[in-house]
Amino acid sequence: MDKVLQKLKKVLKEEFPSAKLELERNGPSAKIGGLIIWRGFSGKDDVERVERVWRTIRRSMTQAEQEQLTFFFALNPIEQKVRLRELELDKILG
């Protein structure tokens, strides 16, 4: 079990309780990154969203844990639906 990934999920769920988290580590030495989909991001710009995510992480995780993290996309549910439709269209169009 990846303890850092589990802790990250717990920390983010506490700050963004109804969020859908799509987080992963692609291999044992890879860093953790992914999507945070939360209704509360509506009306906020990208910088505000990501700053809030990283403030939460810095407040709750050690420096060593933070060094295992990479990037996070902070989306609201509508943006996620659009993203999924775009991915589907890319598959169709090749």
Residue pairs with C-beta under 8 A, 6 or more apart in sequence:
2 25
2 32
4 32
4 61
4 65
4 68
5 23
5 24
5 25
5 32
7 60
7 61
7 65
8 23
8 32
8 57
8 61
8 65
8 69
9 21
9 23
11 56
11 57
11 60
11 61
12 19
12 21
12 23
12 36
12 53
12 56
12 57
13 19
13 21
14 60
15 52
15 56
16 36
16 38
16 40
18 38
18 39
19 36
19 37
19 38
20 35
20 36
20 37
20 38
20 77
20 80
21 34
21 35
21 36
21 37
22 34
22 35
22 37
23 32
23 33
23 34
23 35
23 36
24 32
24 33
24 34
25 31
25 32
25 68
31 68
31 69
31 70
32 68
32 69
32 70
33 69
33 70
33 71
33 72
34 72
34 73
35 72
35 73
35 74
35 75
35 80
36 53
36 72
36 73
36 74
36 75
37 75
37 76
37 77
37 80
38 74
38 75
38 76
39 76
39 77
40 76
41 49
41 74
41 75
41 76
41 79
42 76
42 78
44 52
46 74
49 74
50 72
50 74
52 74
53 72
53 74
54 72
57 66
57 69
58 66
61 69
75 83
